[in-house]
Structure formats: structure tokens, C-alpha cells
Amino acid sequence: MPARLFPKICDEYRGVRMEFICTNHIANLGELRIYEVARPEHEDGSRGLRGLFRDLGPAIDVTVRFRGEAIMSVNGNVYMPDESMFPRGRSIPGGPFYDANGSQFPTIVIECAHSESDIHAERKALEWVGPHTTVQECWVVRRSCPRGWTAGRMRIKRYIRGALLPPYEREFGTVQKRGYAGAGARVICNAPGMAIYIIEVPAATIWHGVGTRRGGAGWSCVAAWPAGLPILTTGVPCWALDLFKLQQLLLD
């Protein structure tokens, strides 16, 4: 099938997760693959991370745009991530921050897996942070507890552009296959502020090194991001994601 039909099919069948894999780059033809049935857990994970990010303050909506299920082309393949973050102000279609169809690449992509295989999720994550995009990080969040349960396993994998494998991986559910060493013990994620369950995302990763604001006749970029971002072990302003807060949102 031609790639141009993919957006229309996605609109008609929103109950499934699908992708277009290009098999003929010259004719722009490929295969439509369905890899997972949409569940409430997908929305819980993506919106949970969006909500935690917005906890940084009202200035976030001025400098960052969130899009769920944005269709983007990556080296001929077409994907639709569950959630993505875009720094505002990148308005040069055809430039390095845009795909072949003129869609802006986000800086962070969030994929929420439920029945999707680890192999498939990893292949897609590596493409997001590969040479054909300007995506800085891809997070794969997996939960193996049904919605509404008060206990269950959860895991996050963080794929970072330019980093060597394996990616950052942390279980953070109330039930874990393994705990993590802390003060000589194996510690489960059961309270806010636990250092081993805090992910520090540099501000420069989210904003491509700059913040943005509206100015003059168009967009202008300024070297600033919202004030008050913590400086923790990274030594630079960062967003501190507390996995305990995400755990509680997913169990709510």
C-alpha cells in the first residue's frame, strides 16, 4: 500500500496501534502492521507523564507543545507515538528538525506498551533516536497490571541519542521482579523522593538547548527555559521525574 493512505486508515481505525513499514523507498510503498490493541493503559501512561511535566509550572505550555498520536515519517516508515514533546519555535519546514513530510520532530517521544513485544518496542525506540530524526530521547513505559489495580509491575526504558546500549532501565511498580540496591538493601519504589527512582532530564534535551518565545513577526529562540528547574546530580538545570508519582498515577 502507498504511504499516503496511512493517515486515513489511522483515522478510521483508532482502536488499534499500527505503523507503516516502507518496503519500496522509490515508489513509497510498504506494509501496514498492527502491533497492539489500544487500551486505557496507553492513555494513562502518556497523560501521566504529561501531567508530571506540567507540574513544573504554567510557563511550560508557553515553551513546550504536547501532541498525542502525532503521525511522523522516519526513513520512509510512518509511526504514531503515544505522546511527544515539542519545543515551540522550530518553524523552518524542511530544516533539520522536520521529517520528509514537513512534520516537526519532537525532542522526547513516549511509547506506552502493554501487549507489544519488547523486541518491537526497542526497534521502534532505536529508530526514534537514530540518524534519521532529531529526537533526543524515547521512553518506553510498560505496565503489567490492569487499570484500577492497587498493585502491579511497571518498567521504564529510556533510550538516549548517542548513548551506548543497554538503555537506562528501571522497574518502579509496587511489585518488582528485582529491587534496586540502596543503603545495603533491596529497595522497592514505595515513597516519593527516592534518589534511585528519580530520572533527571537535562533542560537542554527538552528544549534543544534553547527556550522559545513569540517575538516580532515570527518565532525567535532565546537561551532560557522556565526558572526554578532543579540542579541535581547532572550539574545542569533538569526536569526531575519522580517514578513514584508516575506509579501512583498509573494505579489511580
N, C-alpha and C positions, 0 to 999 in steps of 0.2 A: 504494500500500500504506500501511497505518497505521504510524505511527512506533513503536508499541508492539511490533511484530514484529521490529524491527531487532536487539535484543539476542539473540533466539532464533536468528535467521539467522546472526549473527556466531559463536555457539557451534557451529553446525553446519558452518560453512564457514570454519574458521580458517586455511586455506591461501591466502586472498586478502585484500587490503586493500580495504575498502568503506566507503561513507558513505551516510547518508540525507539527501537534499536535499528540504526541505519545499516543496511547490508549492501547498498549501492550508492556511493557518495556522488557519482556523476549524475545519475538520474534522481537522486534524493529519494530513494525507495528503501523500505525496510519492513520490519515486523512489529506488530502491536503485541505487547506482552502484558498479561495481567498477573501480578505477583502477590496481591493481598486484597482481602475484602475490607472495606472501610469499617472501622468500629469507633465507638465513643472514645476509646483509649487514645486514638490518634489525636483527636482534638484536645483531650485533657493534657497530653504531654506538650503539644505545641503552644497552646494557650497558657499553660502553666509557666513555661519559660518566658513567654512574652510578658506575663504579669509580673514575674520576678524582676525582669529587666526594667520594666516601667517603675518599679519601686525606687529607682534612682532619682526620680523626681519629674516634674512636669516638663522640664527642658528636653527630655528625651524625645517627645513627639515632634519637637522643632527640628531636631538634628538627625533622627532616625525614622525610617519608614518600615513598617512591618507588612509583609504580604504572605498570606497563606495560599498554598497550591498555585504558585506562580509558574507558568509554563516557560521553560528556558531550554535553549539548544546548547548541547555540549559536544563538540566534534561530530556533528551530524545526528547524534542521539538527542531525544527530547525527554526531559524529566519534569516532574511536578512535585517539588518538595513540600512537606507538611507545613513548614514555616521558614521564613527567611528575613534577615535584617539588611536594610539598605541605608547607607549614609546619604542624606539628602544633598543635592547639589552636583551630582555627577551627570551633567546634561550634554554630553558630546556623543551623539549616536555614531556608531562606527569606530569609536575610540577603544582603548584597551579595557574599559570597564563594561563593555557591551558584547552580547553574543551576535551571531551572524544575522539574526532577525531583528536586531535593534533593541532587544530587551536588556535592561541593566542587570549585571551580575550583583548579587548580594555579597556582603563580606562574610556573613555567617549563615549557613544552611542547617536546618534542624529536621532530622528524619525520625519519625516515631514508628518503631517496628513492633509488631505483635506476633503474627504468624510468619512474617517474612524471614527467610533463612539468613543466618549470619554471613554466609558467603555472598549472597546477593546484596545485602546491605553494605558490606565492606567494598565490593566492587564499585558500587554507585558512589560511596563516600570518597573513594580514592579518585574517581573521575571529577568530583566536585572540587577537590583541591589539586587537581592535576594541571598540566601545562596549557589546557585549552580554556581556562577560566581565570578570573582574578579573585575567586572565593578564597578567603583566608582560613576558615575553619568549617568543618562539618561535624555536627554532633548527632550521634545515633542513640536515641533513648529507647530502651526496651523494658517493658514490664510484663511479668508473667502472672499477674493476679487480676482477676476480673474486676471491673468497675464496682465500687461500693464495698469491696473487702476491706477489712481493717488491718490486714497483714499481707505480705507478699514480697516477692523478689523484684528488684529493679536494678538496671545497669545503664551506665552511660559510657559511650566511647567517644573520644574527642580526637578527630583527625585534623592535623595542623599542616598547612602548606610548608613544604620544605623540611618537615620533620622526618626522622627515620622511623620505620616500623619497629616494634608494635606501637599502636596509638595509645594515648592515655586511656586507661580503663578503670572504672570504679563501680563496684556494687554498692547500692545505697538503700536497699529495701529493709523492711523490718525483719525479713528472713533472708539470710545470705548463705551462699554455698561456702564462702570463706570470709572470715573477718579480716581486719587490717591491723597490723601491729601499732600499738600506741601505748606508751608508758609500761612496756613489758607485758601487755595483754592483747588479746584479740578483741577489737572494739567494734560493736555494731553501731550503725548510724541511728542514734536514739535521742539526740538533743541538738539544738541549734548551736552554731559557732564552733563545731569540732573541726580543728585545723585539717585533718586528713580528709574531710568531706567538703572542703571549700575549693572551688575552682576559680582561679584568678585569670581573667581575660584582659589583656592589655587594651587600654583605650585605643591605641594606635591600630590594633587589629580591627576593631569595630568600625572606626571612622577612617580607615585607610590613611592614618597619620594626621588627619585634619578634621575639624568640625566644620559645619557649614551654616550659613545663614543667607537669607534673601537680601540682595543689595543691588541698587541701580536697576538696569533694565533686565538683568538676568540673575543667575546664581553666582555667588562668589564664595570661595572657600577661605576659612580662617583657621589658623593653627590653634584651636581651642576646642575643648569639649566641656560638658557640664561640670561646674565646680563641685568640689566635695567628694570626688571619687577617691576611694581609699588607696593608699600606697602600702602594700603588704610585702610579702617575700620577693615579689618581682622587682621591687625598687622603682616601679613606674606606676602612674595612675592606671587603675584597672577596675573592672567590674568583678566583684566578689560574689560568685554564685554559691549559695549555701544549699547543698544537696538535701539537707534535712527539710528545708522549706519546700523543695520540689517533691520530696517524698510525701509530705503531708498534703500537698495539693492533689497528688495522684490518688491518695487514699480517701480524699474527701467525698 
